[in-house]
């Protein structure tokens, strides 16, 4: 194996756009179509899945290190903001939300969580809205938990508290 500098190290947590937070468990070499490829082996324990990403393509496909505490703070600030819901058709909005979730960008994911969060007294969420909200929330929670070195339940509660703090009780 060459001794060139790799973008990610073994035991380092990374974010893969379509799957969220995973951990680099090894760097393997594999022959594919007669070409020797060096691959990051990324384990996603939650999904019981392992991904092999060619080391020379990792950055290109959007694999990135975990967000910095500053980015996490920015994401939390976004959650405090007012939901921005475009007047576009649901199918178009759903597509945009899906793209944001799969971008792997923590800020974009926080925007989806903010925009799709509903309180009990707000209008009912459709099944597809709920699915997108849950997917975005899970990605956000998982990355914030790993960055903060906390349990997912703790990060989840922190996110819920921030979202609920936006809700101003109606005057009786």
N, C-alpha and C positions, 0 to 999 in steps of 0.2 A: 504494500500500500504506500502511496506517495506521502511525503511528509508535508504537503502543502497545508496552509492554514484553512481550517474549516470554519464556516459561519456559526455552527452550533456545536456544543460539546455534549458528550455522553452525560446523562443525569440532569441535563438542563431541560426546563419546561419551555415549550414553544407553543405558538398558536398556528394552526393550519386552518386557512380560511373556511373550508367546507366542514370542518369537524371540531373546531375549537381547541381547547388546551390539551396537549399531549406531552409526553416526556420522551426525549431522545434516549433510547436504551442501548443503542449500538451503532457502529458504522460498519457496514458489511460490504463485501465485494461480491458481485454476482455477474455471471456472463449472460448477456441478453443479446440474442441474434449475433453471436460471435464477437460482441464488444464487451470488454470488461467495464462494468459500471460500479462506482462507489455510491453506496446508498445509506441515507440516514434511516434507522429503524425507529419509528415513532409509535409509542404505545398510548392508546386511549383507553385507560382502564375502565372508565365509566361505561363505554360502549363495547368493551371487550373486543377491541379492534386494534390491529397493527397495520401501519402504513409504511411502505418503503418509498422514500423520496430520493431521487438522484441528487447527490450533493451539489452538482453543478447547476441544478435547476431549482433548488430549494427557495432561493430568494425570488426568482422569476415567478414561481407558482404562488408566491405570497406568504410562504412560511416566514414567521417573524418571532423575535424574542417576546417574552411577556411584556405587557405594558409597564411603563415606569410608574412609580407612585404619583407623579404629576399628572400623567394621563388618566389614572384611576380617579384622582381628585376632579379632573375636568369632566369625566364621565358622570361622576356623582352630581356635579353642578348642573349638567344637562338634565339629569333626572328631576332636579328641582324646578326646571323651567316649565313653561306652559306648553301643553301638547299642541303640535302644529299638524293639523289634519287638512290635507289638500282636498279640494272639491272635485277631484278626479273620480272616475269610476273605480269601484272596489278592485276589479281585476288589475287595473293599472297600478293602484296603490299597493296591492298585495305583491305584485312583481317587484316594485321598488323596495318594499320591506325585505323581501326574500334576498334581493341583491345586497342590501345593507348587511343582513345577517351573515350571508356567505362571503362577504368581503373580508371578514375576520377583523375589521377595524372596530376597536372597542367603542370609539366615539359614535360611529354609525349605529352600532348595536344598541348603545344607550338611548339614541334618538328613537329607535323602534320601540324600546321598552316604554319610554316616556309617552310616545304618541298612542300606543295601544293599551296603556294601563287604564283600567276602569275601577271605579269605586262601586260599592253596592247600590248606590242610589242613581247611578248613571244608566244610560240605555244598555240593553242587553248586547253582549258580544256575539258575533256569529262564530260558528265552529272554526272557520279558517282564520278569523282574527285571533281567536284564542290559541290556535296552534302556533301562529307566528309569534304571538306574545310569549308563550311558554318557551319556544325555541330561543328567542332573543334573551329572555330572562335567564335561562339556563346557561347560555354562553357567557353572559355578563357576570353572573354569580360565580361560575367556575373560575374565570380569570381573576376576578377581584379576590376570591378566596386564596388562590395560589400566590398572587402578588403580596397580599397582606399576611400570608402564612397563617391563615385562619381556616376554620371548618367552613364548609359550604353553607351550613345552616346559619352560621354567624353572619356571613356575607349576605345571605339571602334576607335575613332579618334587617340588616343595615339598609339594604336596597328598599325593602318594603317600608321601613320607617321614613326614608327620604321621600318616597312616592306619596305616602299618606300625609306627610307634612305639607304637601302642596294643597291638600284638600282643606278649604276654609269652610267651617261649619256655617250653614245658613242661619241668619238671625231669625229667632222665633217671634 
